[in-house]
Amino acid sequence: MARLLQDPSKLHPSEWYTANKMQCASTESQKSRSECMIAESWRLVDEIEKTTQKTQSDVNKKLEQRREEIKFWKQELDNKLEQIVHETEILLTFKNRLERALEGCKEPLVVAQKCLLYRQRRVGIDLVHDEVEQQLLKEVEVLQGIIALLERTLEQTNEQIRRNRSAKYDLDMDLKDKFTALTIDDYCASLTNDTPHIIYADNAMKLEGNFVSPEDWIDFTNINVEKADKQRNNSLALKALIDGILSQIANDMRKHCEMVNNAFRNRVKEVKDAKHKLETLLAMVMDETASQEKNIAALKKAITDKEAPVKVAQTRLEARNHRPNMELCYDTVHSSLMGEVQEITKNIQRQDALAQAQTELKGLSRRQLSLEEEIKVKENTLYIDEVLCMQMRESVCINNY
């Protein structure tokens, strides 16, 4: 009957105790797991904090190292830029020196060519390929060679200036980029966990194709530095070359100018000596001409003076030819008269001395004309050499460039 009265939905007390024990055990187990999880979480949080701080500290150190590296290379680039700018400025002054030297060579060349042209106006025997002409031709050749050398050197200098400017451009661009990179890294170095306006950047972790390796970064700057050094060294060598060329050409120009001037002075002296001798000969010829003219006049007078005696002798002979008969005797008187007539007639007819004297007079006249013409030739030569050429050459000034 008691069994019939028991509610079938009710549990046995033992089940109740068992259920309570299970709840306690389950709660204790959950509590234990929760406590372990909390402990692990605090350990993980602490570990993450330490790792984050360490990583951030490492990044800050690397960032500082990077900034120092950029500063170092920026300083290197600044130094090289200053050097290449300085060398380019100096090279520009050398370029100006070359241009002045090139311009300074034109006047001596024009003068030498004009001298050669003027000396073509010499005439007669004076149109000779003398020492002056040889030295003038050599001077023209030397000056043309110097001008060609200066033009080549000027082209080389312009090219070096262009290369220097190219190196400067590369340094400027590299410096500009490094200044920008340093500014960015300075900004990055200034950021802290408490800095306002720091944000999440969704695309920050993407590596674009423009990234280069640190080795490539160093190589790039090294190339620019080495290029600047190379062009600076080339500029130094070119300056030394230009200095040597300018010094040498000034010496060569002075040397050849003096050689030409000496040749002119010697030639002028020779021509003056020759002219003086010709003038002396001319005076002598003119004196001789006057003497010969007197001689001819004396010969003519002597011939004229013999006409009366011959007439007397012939008149006497003619008269004695009319002696009568035996008186027409070929006596000593008649014989003497015949001899006298023959002698005087023979002397009158002998005009060899007069003819020879007249021939000599003509020769002296020709010689006088020849000497006068030759003196004019020498005067023309002296005018060309001493007045036109030498005075023109006095204006030539050869400076150190």
Secondary structure, 3 states (H helix, E strand, C coil): CHHHHCCCCCCCHHHHHHHHHHHHHHHHHHHHHHHHHHHHHHHHHHHHHHHHHHHHHHHHHHHHHHHHHHHHHHHHHHHHHHHHHHHHHHHHHHHHHHHHHHHHHHHHHHHHHHHHHHHCCCCHHHCCCCHHHHHHHHHHHHHHHHHHHHHHHHHHHHHHHHHHHHHHHHHHHHHHHHHHHHHHHHHHHHCCCCCCCCCCCCCCCCCCCCCCCHHHHHHHHHHHHHHHHHHHHHHHHHHHHHHHHHHHHHHHHHHHHHHHHHHHHHHHHHHHHHHHHHHHHHHHHHHHHHHHHHHHHHHHHHHHHCHHHHHHHHHHHHHHCCCCHHHCCCCHHHHHHHHHHHHHHHHHHCCHHHHHHHHHHHHHHHHHHHHHHHHHHHHHHHHHHHHHHHHHHHCCCCCCC
